[in-house]
Amino acid sequence: MGKHRYQFGYSLANGLGSYEKRALEMFENMARQGYQLKNKRPFAWNFMLTKPEEYIFSADYAWIAQTSEFDRYKEIFAVAGWEYVCSDYDGHHIFRASIGTR
């Protein structure tokens, strides 16, 4: 196995409906297999090989132009127990947390 794996499909750009649910489930399954979500590439999600871990994932949409606003935005999630993972080009932001976090 390589250190990186690219997974095609499940774009959040098509709306936060069934695509989001399937994408978030994919992130959770990949984490259990030892691949942690690293970033979004055109047409694919980039995962990095690590140790298998259990996480839940969540997506949020916010178009934020300034770095200082983005830092405050991420801090809101961090206080609630969510770790920022990555963003895509459409303003969708992915967060992960321990099982049981709400």
N, C-alpha and C positions, 0 to 999 in steps of 0.2 A: 504494500500500500504506500502511496505517496503521502507527503505531508499535507497536501491540499486536495480538496475534492470540490468539484463544482456540481451543483444540482440545478438542473433546468426545470422550468415550470413554476407554477404558483406565484404569480405576480400580484402584489398588493395594489398595483396601479389600476386594476380593473374594478376596484371597489372593495369596501370593507365588509364583505359578505362571506359567501362560502369559500372564496379564494383565501381570505384571511385565515379562516379556521383551518383549512388544509395546509397552508404555509406554516402556521404556528405548530400544528401537529408534526409536520416534517422537521422543524427545528428541534422539537422535543425528542423525536425518534433519532435524529442524527446525534444529538448530545448523548443519548444512551449508548450509541455505537462508538462514542469517542471522538466525534467530529463536532467542534464548537463553531457556531456561526461567527464569521469574521467580518464580512461585508457583502454588499450587493454589487455585482458586476452587471453590465448590460446582458439581459436575458438569463442570468444565472446568479445563484447565491454561492458565495465562497465560504467553505468550511475548512478549518484547520484541525489536523489530527492532534488530539490530546488524550487525556484519560476519560473513560466513560463517566458521565455525571447525570444526575437527575435535575432538571430545571423545568419550570413552566415559562412560557414566553407570552408576551403581550405586544400588540402594535398600537401605536397612537399616531394621529395625523396632526401636524402643526407646521405651518410654513413660517420659519423663523429666519430673519435676515441677518441679525447681528449676533456675534459670538457671545457677548455678555448676556443677551436674552436666552441663548441656547444653553449656556451654563446654568442659569437660574431654572430653566425648564427641566434639565436633567436632575438638578438638585431636588426638585419636587418629587420626582420618582424615587430618588435615592433615599429620601427620608421615609418613604413608604416601603422600603425594602427591595426596590427594583434597580437592577444594574443596567446601564445603557450598553447596548451591543453595537448597533450600527444604524444607519439611515439609508434610504434609497433616494433617488433623484427626484421623486415626487413629493417629498415631505413626510413620508412614512418613517416612523422611528420604532426600532425594535428594542425591547427590554426583556431581561430575564430575571428570574427570582427563584428562591428555594421553593420546593413543593409546600403548599399550604399558604403561601403569601397571597394576600388579596389586594 
